[in-house]
Amino acid sequence: MKSKIAALVNDSIKDLNVFVDDAFIDTEEGKKRFNIVLDSEEVIDLNKITEASRIINKIMDENESVLEDSDELDIYSKEKGDEE
């Protein structure tokens, strides 16, 4: 799933110096949520995540089938220092 989302959005958000780190679906309180996690070599401030979210939302609106009938789309940044 990550590679599909990255292929759709990375070119559009690269000028913000962010990229897709992960994409997955989970369920919270009975709602299916599609998560897109962004990362960067630098700290991602609120303005940058907001701008990236606007860009990604437009792309996802044009590619709704990718969202697999999710109830919500959640776009957020990876916290610096997280290691998986």
matplotlib code that plots the C-alpha trace (Angstrom):
import matplotlib.pyplot as plt

x = [0.0, 2.9, 4.4, 1.1, 0.4, 4.1, 3.8, 0.7, 1.8, 5.6, 6.3, 3.6, 5.0, 8.7, 9.0, 8.0, 10.9, 8.5, 7.7, 5.4, 6.9, 4.0, 0.4, -2.0, -5.6, -6.7, -10.0, -10.7, -14.1, -15.7, -14.4, -12.1, -9.3, -6.7, -3.4, -0.7, 2.5, 4.9, 8.6, 11.4, 15.1, 14.1, 11.5, 8.0, 6.3, 2.5, 2.4, 4.3, 2.0, -1.0, 0.2, 1.1, -2.3, -4.1, -2.1, -2.6, -6.3, -6.8, -4.9, -6.9, -10.1, -9.1, -8.1, -10.8, -10.6, -7.1, -8.7, -10.6, -13.9, -12.3, -14.4, -11.6, -8.3, -5.6, -2.4, 0.3, 4.1, 6.4, 7.9, 11.6, 13.5, 11.0, 12.8, 11.0]
y = [0.0, 2.4, 2.1, 2.8, 5.9, 7.1, 6.7, 8.9, 11.7, 11.9, 13.9, 16.4, 16.9, 16.7, 20.6, 20.5, 18.1, 15.4, 11.9, 9.0, 6.9, 4.6, 4.0, 1.6, 1.0, 0.6, 0.6, 2.9, 3.2, 1.1, 3.5, 2.3, 4.9, 5.2, 6.6, 8.3, 8.9, 11.6, 11.9, 14.3, 14.7, 17.8, 18.6, 18.9, 21.9, 22.5, 24.7, 22.0, 19.2, 21.4, 22.2, 18.5, 17.5, 19.8, 18.4, 14.8, 15.3, 16.6, 13.6, 11.1, 12.7, 11.9, 8.3, 7.3, 3.6, 3.6, 4.5, 1.1, 2.5, 4.0, 6.3, 8.7, 9.8, 10.8, 12.4, 13.1, 13.3, 10.7, 12.0, 12.6, 9.9, 7.2, 4.0, 0.9]
z = [0.0, 0.9, -2.6, -4.3, -2.2, -2.6, -6.4, -6.4, -4.2, -3.7, -6.8, -5.8, -2.3, -3.0, -3.1, 0.6, 1.3, 2.6, 1.4, 2.3, 5.0, 5.5, 4.5, 6.2, 7.2, 10.8, 12.6, 15.5, 17.3, 14.5, 11.7, 9.0, 8.8, 6.0, 7.4, 5.4, 7.4, 6.1, 6.9, 6.0, 6.6, 8.6, 11.2, 9.6, 11.0, 11.2, 8.0, 6.0, 7.1, 6.4, 2.9, 2.2, 3.4, 1.0, -1.9, -0.8, -0.2, -3.8, -5.2, -3.0, -4.2, -7.8, -6.8, -4.3, -5.1, -3.4, -0.1, 0.0, 1.3, 4.4, 6.5, 7.2, 5.8, 8.3, 7.2, 9.8, 10.2, 11.7, 15.0, 14.8, 16.8, 15.9, 14.9, 13.7]

ax = plt.figure().add_subplot(projection="3d")
ax.plot(x, y, z, "-o")
ax.set_aspect("equal")
plt.show()
